[in-house]
Amino acid sequence: MLARKNVAQIKAYQPGKPIEDVKRELGLTEVIKMASNENPLGPSPKAVAAMRRALTSVNRYPDSQSFYLKRKLAAAIGVDTKNICLGNGSDELIDVVIKTFVEADENVVTADVTFLEYEIIAQVNDRRVKKVPLKNFTYDIEGLIARIDKKTKLVFIANPNNPTGTYLSKGDVRRLVRALPKRTILVLDEAYDTFIDVDDYPQGVTLIERNVIVLKTFSKGYGLAGLRIGYAAAREELIAAMEKVRQPFNVNLLAQAGALAALDDGRFLRRTRATILDGKAYLYKELKALGVRFVPSVTNFILIDVKRDGVRVFQELLQLGIIVRDMKQYGLKNYIRVTIGTEYENKKFISALKRVVR
Protein backbone atom coordinates (compact mmCIF):
# COMPACT_ATOMS: atom_id res chain seq x y z
CA MET A 1 0.00 0.00 0.00
CA LEU A 2 1.65 3.21 -1.17
CA ALA A 3 -1.00 5.64 0.11
CA ARG A 4 -0.69 7.12 3.60
CA LYS A 5 -2.41 5.06 6.31
CA ASN A 6 -5.05 7.71 7.02
CA VAL A 7 -6.00 7.88 3.33
CA ALA A 8 -6.69 4.13 3.24
CA GLN A 9 -9.25 4.58 6.02
CA ILE A 10 -11.23 7.40 4.36
CA LYS A 11 -14.73 6.72 3.05
CA ALA A 12 -14.76 8.85 -0.10
CA TYR A 13 -17.53 11.35 -0.78
CA GLN A 14 -20.26 9.93 -3.02
CA PRO A 15 -21.66 12.61 -5.36
CA GLY A 16 -25.14 12.55 -6.85
CA LYS A 17 -25.56 10.33 -9.89
CA PRO A 18 -25.16 12.24 -13.21
CA ILE A 19 -28.14 12.54 -15.58
CA GLU A 20 -26.28 11.16 -18.60
CA ASP A 21 -25.17 8.06 -16.70
CA VAL A 22 -28.76 7.23 -15.77
CA LYS A 23 -30.00 7.79 -19.32
CA ARG A 24 -27.29 5.52 -20.71
CA GLU A 25 -27.60 2.79 -18.08
CA LEU A 26 -31.41 2.59 -18.02
CA GLY A 27 -32.20 3.58 -21.59
CA LEU A 28 -34.31 6.54 -20.51
CA THR A 29 -34.93 9.63 -22.66
CA GLU A 30 -35.97 11.90 -19.78
CA VAL A 31 -34.22 11.99 -16.42
CA ILE A 32 -34.76 14.61 -13.71
CA LYS A 33 -31.97 15.20 -11.21
CA MET A 34 -33.14 16.22 -7.74
CA ALA A 35 -30.11 14.95 -5.83
CA SER A 36 -27.39 17.57 -5.55
CA ASN A 37 -29.19 20.75 -4.42
CA GLU A 38 -28.43 22.54 -7.69
CA ASN A 39 -30.40 25.49 -9.03
CA PRO A 40 -33.24 24.08 -11.18
CA LEU A 41 -33.42 27.28 -13.27
CA GLY A 42 -29.89 26.94 -14.62
CA PRO A 43 -27.19 29.61 -14.25
CA SER A 44 -27.63 33.36 -13.94
CA PRO A 45 -28.15 34.72 -17.50
CA LYS A 46 -25.86 37.67 -16.74
CA ALA A 47 -23.16 35.25 -15.66
CA VAL A 48 -23.51 33.26 -18.90
CA ALA A 49 -23.18 36.43 -21.00
CA ALA A 50 -20.10 37.53 -19.06
CA MET A 51 -18.43 34.14 -19.45
CA ARG A 52 -19.04 34.17 -23.20
CA ARG A 53 -17.28 37.53 -23.41
CA ALA A 54 -14.38 36.19 -21.32
CA LEU A 55 -13.84 33.05 -23.42
CA THR A 56 -11.33 34.69 -25.75
CA SER A 57 -9.07 35.42 -22.77
CA VAL A 58 -8.69 31.89 -21.43
CA ASN A 59 -5.19 31.67 -22.88
CA ARG A 60 -4.18 33.92 -19.96
CA TYR A 61 -3.91 33.00 -16.31
CA PRO A 62 -6.69 34.46 -14.15
CA ASP A 63 -6.11 37.31 -11.71
CA SER A 64 -4.70 35.46 -8.72
CA GLN A 65 -6.09 38.07 -6.30
CA SER A 66 -9.53 38.27 -7.97
CA PHE A 67 -9.34 42.03 -7.50
CA TYR A 68 -12.64 43.09 -9.08
CA LEU A 69 -14.65 40.21 -7.64
CA LYS A 70 -13.30 40.82 -4.14
CA ARG A 71 -14.12 44.52 -4.44
CA LYS A 72 -17.72 43.83 -5.45
CA LEU A 73 -18.17 41.14 -2.80
CA ALA A 74 -16.77 43.40 -0.10
CA ALA A 75 -19.24 46.13 -1.03
CA ALA A 76 -22.12 43.65 -1.16
CA ILE A 77 -21.60 42.18 2.31
CA GLY A 78 -20.18 45.28 4.03
CA VAL A 79 -16.56 44.28 4.68
CA ASP A 80 -13.10 45.19 3.38
CA THR A 81 -11.44 43.27 0.55
CA LYS A 82 -8.85 42.12 3.11
CA ASN A 83 -11.65 40.20 4.81
CA ILE A 84 -12.28 37.94 1.80
CA CYS A 85 -10.53 34.83 0.45
CA LEU A 86 -11.77 33.24 -2.80
CA GLY A 87 -11.82 29.49 -3.35
CA ASN A 88 -12.52 26.77 -5.88
CA GLY A 89 -15.87 26.13 -4.24
CA SER A 90 -16.44 25.79 -0.50
CA ASP A 91 -14.74 22.38 -0.55
CA GLU A 92 -11.37 23.92 -1.31
CA LEU A 93 -11.89 26.57 1.34
CA ILE A 94 -12.60 23.88 3.95
CA ASP A 95 -9.28 22.30 2.98
CA VAL A 96 -7.50 25.66 3.16
CA VAL A 97 -8.96 26.41 6.59
CA ILE A 98 -7.85 23.05 8.01
CA LYS A 99 -4.37 23.29 6.49
CA THR A 100 -3.96 26.85 7.73
CA PHE A 101 -5.09 26.51 11.34
CA VAL A 102 -5.12 22.92 12.65
CA GLU A 103 -1.86 21.63 14.11
CA ALA A 104 -1.03 17.91 14.03
CA ASP A 105 -2.09 17.39 17.65
CA GLU A 106 -5.28 19.48 17.41
CA ASN A 107 -8.81 18.40 16.56
CA VAL A 108 -11.95 19.46 14.70
CA VAL A 109 -15.48 19.32 16.15
CA THR A 110 -18.66 19.01 14.10
CA ALA A 111 -21.97 17.10 14.01
CA ASP A 112 -22.36 13.44 13.16
CA VAL A 113 -24.91 14.21 10.42
CA THR A 114 -23.75 17.22 8.43
CA PHE A 115 -21.82 18.07 5.26
CA LEU A 116 -19.53 15.08 4.79
CA GLU A 117 -16.56 17.07 3.54
CA TYR A 118 -15.77 18.49 6.99
CA GLU A 119 -14.80 15.04 8.21
CA ILE A 120 -13.36 13.75 4.92
CA ILE A 121 -11.05 16.72 4.37
CA ALA A 122 -9.92 16.65 7.99
CA GLN A 123 -9.08 12.95 7.57
CA VAL A 124 -7.19 13.65 4.35
CA ASN A 125 -5.10 16.12 6.34
CA ASP A 126 -4.67 13.51 9.11
CA ARG A 127 -6.51 15.58 11.70
CA ARG A 128 -8.77 14.13 14.40
CA VAL A 129 -12.52 14.74 14.11
CA LYS A 130 -14.88 14.70 17.10
CA LYS A 131 -18.56 14.30 16.16
CA VAL A 132 -21.58 15.31 18.19
CA PRO A 133 -25.02 13.72 17.56
CA LEU A 134 -27.76 15.98 16.26
CA LYS A 135 -30.70 16.80 18.51
CA ASN A 136 -34.04 16.74 16.70
CA PHE A 137 -32.14 16.91 13.38
CA THR A 138 -30.39 20.12 14.51
CA TYR A 139 -26.93 20.89 15.86
CA ASP A 140 -26.81 20.35 19.62
CA ILE A 141 -25.20 23.53 20.97
CA GLU A 142 -24.62 22.24 24.49
CA GLY A 143 -23.29 18.97 23.09
CA LEU A 144 -20.84 20.82 20.86
CA ILE A 145 -19.63 23.01 23.72
CA ALA A 146 -19.10 19.92 25.88
CA ARG A 147 -16.92 18.28 23.18
CA ILE A 148 -14.63 21.28 22.75
CA ASP A 149 -11.36 20.89 24.61
CA LYS A 150 -8.04 22.75 24.77
CA LYS A 151 -6.93 21.00 21.57
CA THR A 152 -10.01 21.93 19.52
CA LYS A 153 -8.98 24.40 16.80
CA LEU A 154 -12.05 24.40 14.54
CA VAL A 155 -15.79 23.91 14.99
CA PHE A 156 -17.63 23.35 11.69
CA ILE A 157 -21.29 24.35 11.51
CA ALA A 158 -23.37 24.15 8.33
CA ASN A 159 -26.05 26.78 8.87
CA PRO A 160 -28.48 25.77 7.42
CA ASN A 161 -27.42 22.15 7.83
CA ASN A 162 -26.96 19.72 4.97
CA PRO A 163 -28.63 17.18 4.76
CA THR A 164 -31.31 18.01 7.35
CA GLY A 165 -32.33 21.51 6.19
CA THR A 166 -32.49 22.78 9.78
CA TYR A 167 -30.78 25.89 11.14
CA LEU A 168 -29.33 27.50 14.24
CA SER A 169 -30.93 30.75 15.43
CA LYS A 170 -29.15 33.98 16.29
CA GLY A 171 -29.27 33.08 19.97
CA ASP A 172 -27.85 29.59 19.34
CA VAL A 173 -24.88 30.91 17.36
CA ARG A 174 -24.15 33.71 19.82
CA ARG A 175 -24.16 31.21 22.69
CA LEU A 176 -21.69 29.00 20.84
CA VAL A 177 -19.41 31.92 19.96
CA ARG A 178 -19.35 33.10 23.58
CA ALA A 179 -18.37 29.60 24.74
CA LEU A 180 -15.42 29.20 22.37
CA PRO A 181 -11.93 29.14 23.89
CA LYS A 182 -9.63 31.93 22.67
CA ARG A 183 -7.76 29.62 20.27
CA THR A 184 -10.82 27.96 18.74
CA ILE A 185 -12.32 29.15 15.45
CA LEU A 186 -15.97 28.73 14.46
CA VAL A 187 -16.50 28.02 10.75
CA LEU A 188 -20.05 28.90 9.63
CA ASP A 189 -20.88 27.37 6.26
CA GLU A 190 -23.78 29.39 4.84
CA ALA A 191 -24.09 27.71 1.44
CA TYR A 192 -27.92 27.73 1.61
CA ASP A 193 -28.58 31.18 3.06
CA THR A 194 -30.31 32.31 -0.17
CA PHE A 195 -33.41 30.29 0.73
CA ILE A 196 -33.89 31.33 4.38
CA ASP A 197 -37.54 32.12 5.19
CA VAL A 198 -37.31 32.65 8.96
CA ASP A 199 -36.66 35.83 10.96
CA ASP A 200 -34.15 34.61 13.55
CA TYR A 201 -31.44 33.38 11.17
CA PRO A 202 -28.02 34.88 12.05
CA GLN A 203 -25.87 36.53 9.37
CA GLY A 204 -22.43 35.16 10.12
CA VAL A 205 -20.63 38.10 8.52
CA THR A 206 -21.70 40.24 11.50
CA LEU A 207 -19.54 38.03 13.74
CA ILE A 208 -16.24 38.08 11.86
CA GLU A 209 -14.54 40.42 14.30
CA ARG A 210 -14.42 37.31 16.52
CA ASN A 211 -12.78 33.94 15.74
CA VAL A 212 -15.39 33.26 13.06
CA ILE A 213 -14.91 32.30 9.42
CA VAL A 214 -17.98 32.41 7.17
CA LEU A 215 -18.14 30.32 3.98
CA LYS A 216 -20.43 31.25 1.09
CA THR A 217 -20.92 29.92 -2.43
CA PHE A 218 -22.19 30.83 -5.89
CA SER A 219 -23.26 27.20 -6.49
CA LYS A 220 -26.82 27.37 -5.15
CA GLY A 221 -28.66 30.67 -5.52
CA TYR A 222 -26.76 31.87 -8.59
CA GLY A 223 -26.69 28.46 -10.29
CA LEU A 224 -22.93 28.36 -10.84
CA ALA A 225 -22.12 24.97 -9.27
CA GLY A 226 -20.18 23.87 -12.35
CA LEU A 227 -17.79 26.81 -12.03
CA ARG A 228 -16.71 25.84 -8.50
CA ILE A 229 -16.45 29.22 -6.84
CA GLY A 230 -17.03 30.30 -3.26
CA TYR A 231 -15.52 32.62 -0.71
CA ALA A 232 -14.61 32.97 2.94
CA ALA A 233 -15.15 36.09 5.05
CA ALA A 234 -13.18 36.60 8.26
CA ARG A 235 -11.07 39.16 10.04
CA GLU A 236 -7.91 40.27 8.24
CA GLU A 237 -5.47 38.23 10.34
CA LEU A 238 -7.23 34.95 9.51
CA ILE A 239 -7.65 35.76 5.82
CA ALA A 240 -3.98 36.74 5.48
CA ALA A 241 -2.96 33.32 6.80
CA MET A 242 -5.36 31.52 4.45
CA GLU A 243 -4.03 33.47 1.47
CA LYS A 244 -0.60 31.93 2.10
CA VAL A 245 -2.06 28.43 1.85
CA ARG A 246 -4.47 28.63 -1.10
CA GLN A 247 -3.16 27.89 -4.58
CA PRO A 248 -2.29 31.06 -6.56
CA PHE A 249 -4.70 30.52 -9.48
CA ASN A 250 -7.39 28.55 -7.65
CA VAL A 251 -10.34 30.53 -9.08
CA ASN A 252 -10.35 30.32 -12.86
CA LEU A 253 -10.95 33.19 -15.26
CA LEU A 254 -14.47 32.16 -16.30
CA ALA A 255 -15.53 31.61 -12.69
CA GLN A 256 -14.40 35.11 -11.78
CA ALA A 257 -16.21 36.64 -14.76
CA GLY A 258 -19.39 34.66 -14.08
CA ALA A 259 -19.50 35.38 -10.36
CA LEU A 260 -18.79 39.08 -10.90
CA ALA A 261 -21.76 39.39 -13.27
CA ALA A 262 -24.00 37.17 -11.13
CA LEU A 263 -23.73 39.63 -8.25
CA ASP A 264 -25.59 42.13 -10.45
CA ASP A 265 -28.36 39.67 -11.25
CA GLY A 266 -30.77 40.37 -8.41
CA ARG A 267 -33.73 39.53 -10.63
CA PHE A 268 -32.45 35.98 -11.18
CA LEU A 269 -31.80 35.53 -7.45
CA ARG A 270 -35.34 36.65 -6.61
CA ARG A 271 -36.78 34.30 -9.25
CA THR A 272 -34.73 31.42 -7.86
CA ARG A 273 -35.88 32.12 -4.32
CA ALA A 274 -39.53 32.32 -5.37
CA THR A 275 -39.25 29.05 -7.29
CA ILE A 276 -37.80 27.26 -4.27
CA LEU A 277 -40.28 28.66 -1.74
CA ASP A 278 -43.27 27.91 -3.97
CA GLY A 279 -41.91 24.45 -4.71
CA LYS A 280 -41.34 23.74 -1.04
CA ALA A 281 -44.93 24.65 -0.20
CA TYR A 282 -46.18 22.32 -2.94
CA LEU A 283 -43.99 19.41 -1.83
CA TYR A 284 -44.98 19.87 1.81
CA LYS A 285 -48.66 19.70 0.85
CA GLU A 286 -48.23 16.59 -1.31
CA LEU A 287 -46.01 14.76 1.18
CA LYS A 288 -48.52 15.39 3.96
CA ALA A 289 -51.32 14.09 1.73
CA LEU A 290 -49.29 10.93 1.17
CA GLY A 291 -48.70 10.55 4.90
CA VAL A 292 -44.93 10.79 4.34
CA ARG A 293 -42.94 12.43 7.13
CA PHE A 294 -40.23 14.99 6.40
CA VAL A 295 -37.96 17.41 8.25
CA PRO A 296 -39.09 21.06 7.82
CA SER A 297 -36.40 22.84 5.80
CA VAL A 298 -35.10 26.38 5.30
CA THR A 299 -33.06 25.28 2.26
CA ASN A 300 -33.67 24.16 -1.33
CA PHE A 301 -33.93 20.48 -0.32
CA ILE A 302 -36.08 18.30 1.94
CA LEU A 303 -35.05 15.30 4.05
CA ILE A 304 -37.82 12.69 3.72
CA ASP A 305 -38.49 9.66 5.91
CA VAL A 306 -39.57 6.88 3.53
CA LYS A 307 -39.98 4.35 6.40
CA ARG A 308 -37.93 1.70 4.60
CA ASP A 309 -34.52 1.25 3.00
CA GLY A 310 -33.69 4.61 1.40
CA VAL A 311 -31.26 3.00 -1.06
CA ARG A 312 -34.07 0.80 -2.34
CA VAL A 313 -36.38 3.80 -2.73
CA PHE A 314 -33.58 5.68 -4.52
CA GLN A 315 -33.20 2.75 -6.95
CA GLU A 316 -36.94 2.50 -7.58
CA LEU A 317 -37.20 6.24 -8.28
CA LEU A 318 -34.18 5.93 -10.57
CA GLN A 319 -36.06 3.41 -12.70
CA LEU A 320 -38.75 6.08 -13.11
CA GLY A 321 -36.24 8.70 -14.23
CA ILE A 322 -35.96 10.60 -10.94
CA ILE A 323 -32.54 10.97 -9.28
CA VAL A 324 -32.68 11.70 -5.56
CA ARG A 325 -30.04 11.18 -2.86
CA ASP A 326 -30.12 8.19 -0.55
CA MET A 327 -28.84 8.93 2.93
CA LYS A 328 -26.88 5.73 3.62
CA GLN A 329 -23.53 7.54 3.74
CA TYR A 330 -24.98 9.89 6.36
CA GLY A 331 -26.19 7.03 8.54
CA LEU A 332 -29.88 7.80 7.85
CA LYS A 333 -30.94 4.43 6.45
CA ASN A 334 -34.65 5.15 5.93
CA TYR A 335 -34.32 8.62 4.44
CA ILE A 336 -33.84 10.26 1.06
CA ARG A 337 -32.95 13.88 0.34
CA VAL A 338 -34.78 15.64 -2.48
CA THR A 339 -33.79 18.92 -4.11
CA ILE A 340 -36.70 21.27 -4.75
CA GLY A 341 -37.07 21.69 -8.51
CA THR A 342 -39.25 23.50 -11.00
CA GLU A 343 -43.03 23.04 -10.90
CA TYR A 344 -42.75 20.36 -13.60
CA GLU A 345 -39.95 18.51 -11.80
CA ASN A 346 -41.71 18.62 -8.44
CA LYS A 347 -44.88 17.15 -9.94
CA LYS A 348 -42.91 14.40 -11.70
CA PHE A 349 -41.21 13.53 -8.41
CA ILE A 350 -44.48 13.36 -6.48
CA SER A 351 -46.04 11.20 -9.21
CA ALA A 352 -43.07 8.80 -9.04
CA LEU A 353 -43.03 8.79 -5.23
CA LYS A 354 -46.72 7.86 -5.15
CA ARG A 355 -45.93 4.79 -7.25
CA VAL A 356 -43.00 3.83 -5.03
CA VAL A 357 -44.57 4.31 -1.59
CA ARG A 358 -47.80 2.55 -2.59
N, C-alpha and C positions, 0 to 999 in steps of 0.2 A: 504493500500500500504506500504510494508516494505522497498522497495528500496528508495534510496535518491531521492529527487525531481528532481535533474538535470538528473539522470539516466532515469527517466520516460519520459523525453522530447527528448532523443536521438533517432535519426533515424539510426538504426544499419546498418553497412556496408553489402552490398549484394554481395557476391563473385560470380564468374562465375559458371555456372551450370556444375556439374561433368559429365563426359562422361558416366559412368555406370548408372547414374540416367536417362539420356536421352534414352539410349538403353533399359532400363527396362520399362520406362513409354511409349515409342512409339513403342516398338517392333522392333527396328532397329538393324542390325548386324554391320553396320559401322557408326561411328559417329566421326566427326573431330572437335576438340575443337580449336577455334581461338578467345578466349574470354579473356584470363587472361595474355596475354603477356609473355607466357612461351617460353622456348627454344624448337623449333620444332625438333631439332636433338637429344633430350634426354640429359642426364648428361654427363659431361666430363668423358671419359673412364678411365683416370688416377685416377679420384676421386672415381669411382666405385671400381677399384682394391684396392685402399687404404682403403676404407670402409670395403671391404670383409676381409682384413687382420686385421682390428680393431675389427671385430665382437666378437672375443673371449675375448675381454677386457671390454665388456659392463656391466659386474658385478661390475666394479669400477666406481666411480665418475670421471667425466672429470676434466682436469686441469682447475681450476677456473680462472686462469690468462691467459690461452691460450698462454703460453710462446712461443712455436715454431711458431705458426701461426702469432702472433704479430710480431715476429722477421722477418719473411719472408715478411709480409705485409709492415713493416716499410722500409725494403730494396727496395721493389718494387715501393713504392710511394715517397721515399726520405725523410722520417721523422724518428723520434725516436720512440721507442716502447711506450714511455710515452705520445705520441701524439695519441694513438689508444685505442678505447674502443670497444669491441666485443658485438654483440647483437643477440638475437633470431629473426633475420630478422630486416629490417628497422623499422617495426611497433613497436617493443619493444624499439628501440632506440629513436623513437619519444616520446614514453611514458616516457622514462628515462630523456630525455632532458626537457620535460615540468615539470616533478616532481622535477627535480634538480634546475631549474632556475626561474620558474614563481611563484611569490608570489600570495596570494589570491586576492589582489586588482590590479594585473597587467593583461595585455591582450596580445593576440597573433594576429598578422596580417598575412593574406595570401590572395590568390585570391578566387573568388567565384566559379570558375571552375578549380579545381586542385585535387590532390590526396585527397580523402575523409577523410583519417585517421588523417590528421592534425586537422580538425575541430572535428571529433568524439572523438579523444583521449583527446583533450583539454576540451571538454564537460564532458567526464568521470571524469576528474580531476577538474571539476567545475571552469574552467577558461574561461574568456570571449574571444570570437573570433570576430575580425573585418575583413570583407571580402571586397575585392576590385574587381570590374568587370574587366574582361579581355578586352584587346583592340586588335581587329583583331586576336582573339584566342591566344594572348600572354600576359604575365604579363605586366601590365601598371606601369612602374617604377615611373613616376611622381605621379600617383594615390596612389601607395604604400607609397611613401615618405609623401604624404599629410595626410595619415591615421595614421602615426606613431605619438604617443604623448609621454609624459613623463612617462606614465604607460605601454608603449609597451616594453615587455621584449624579445619577439621572433618574427622574421619574417621568415615564411616558404616559400621557393621557390623550386619547383620541376623543375630542369633544366637538361634535357628537361622536359617539362610539361606533366603530365598524367591527362586528356585523350586527349589533343590536339596535342601532338607530336611536338610542337613548342619549341623554346629555346631563352634564353637571351644571347646576345653577350658579349664579354669581356668588351666592353665599358659600356654596360647596368649594368653589375654586379659591375664594379668599381664605377660607379656613385651612385649606391645604397649603397655600402659599405661606401663611403665617406659621405653620408648623414645620416648615422646611429648615433643616440645619443650614448654617451659613455657607457650607461648601456643596450643597445639593442644588441641582438645577431642575426646574420643572419644564418639560417640553410639552406644549399644548399643540396638538395636531388638529387644525381646524379645516380639514379638507372639505367638509360638508356644510360650512357655515352659510352658504348661499341659500339654503332651503329652510333655515330656521323660521318657525312660525310661533314662537313663544316669547314672552316679554322678559323673562329673567335669565336669558342666555348671556354669559359674560364675553365681552370682546377682549381677547387675550392681549391685544396690542396695548391696552391701557395699563398692563402690568409689567411691561418690559424694563422698567427702571429697576425691577427686582431681578432675582436669578430665574428669569423666565424667557424661554425661547418659543416663539410662535411659528408654526409651519402652515403655509397656505399653498394652494395649487390652482393652476389654470385648467386642470383636467376635467373638473365636474361642471361648474356653472358655465364656463366659457366654451366647453366642448373641445378642448385641445389636448385630450389624453395622449394622442399619438405623437405629439411634439415632445412630451416629457419635460415639462417646465413647472417649477414651483419656487417658493422663496421662503426664507426664514427672516423673522424680525426679532431683534434683541438689542440689548444695550451695546454700545460701541465696543467695549472691551471683549465681549463674547464674539461678536461678529468679526473683529480683527483676527482673533485666534482661528476662527473657522475659515477665513479667507486664506490662511496659510496652508490649510489642509486640502481644500477643494482643488480639483484639477483646473488648469488655467483656461481651457476652452470647453468647459463642461456644458454650457448652454449654447446650442448651435445657432447659426445665423437666422434660419427660418423661424425657430422658436422665439427668438428675441423679437423679430418683426411681427409675428403673429400675436404674441402676448401684448406688445406695445399697442397694436391696433385694437385688440380685444377690450382693453381698458376703456376705450372710447365707445364701446358698443353697449350702452346701457339698455337700449331697446331690446337687444337679444337676451340680455340677462333677465330682464323683466318677463319676457316671453317664456324663457326657460323656467323661471320660478313659478309662473302661473300654470304652466303645463304640469309641473310636478305636484303642486298643491291640489289642482283639480283631479289629477290622476290618483293621488293618494286618497282623496275623499271617495272616489269611485271604487277603488280597490277595497277600502275599509267596508263600504256598504255591501259589496258582493261577498267578501269573505265572511262577514257576519251572517249574511243570508245563507251561506253554505254551512254555517256552524263551525268554521275553521278559526282557531285562535291565532292571534298574532301579537307582536310587541309594538305598541304605539311608537311611531318614528317621527323624528324631526329632520329626516334626511330624504334622499331620493331613492331609498330602498326600504323594504319591509322584511322583517324576520318572521317567518310563518311556521307554526307548529303543525306538521302534517300527521302527527300521531302514529307514524310508522317510519320505517327506515327511509331517511331523507335521500340516500343514494338511489334507492329504488324509485322513489318518486321523481327524482332528477332524470333517471334513465327513461321512465315512462313519458315524461313531458318532452324529452329529447326526441322520442319517436314521433311525437306530434309537431315537431318543428319549433319547440320553445326551449331555449337554453336558460336555465336558472343556475343557481349555485347551491350545491349540497354543502352541508355544514360539518361533514365528518372531520375535516382537518381542524376545526375549531372545537371539537369535542361535543357538538350538539347533534346527536345522532338522528333525532326525529324532526329536524328543522331544515328548511330551505330558505335562502335569501333571494328576494326578487327585486330587481331594479324597476322603478316606476317608469313606464314608457309613454308613448303617444296614446291617444284615445284608441286608435286601431290596435296597437300592441297590447294594451291593457285588456281589451275585450277578447282578443285571441287567447291571452293567457288564462283568463277566467273560464273561457269555453273549454280549454284544454284541461284545466284543473278540475272542472266539474266531471269530466270523463274519468280522470284519474282517481279522485277521492270517492267516486260512487262505484 
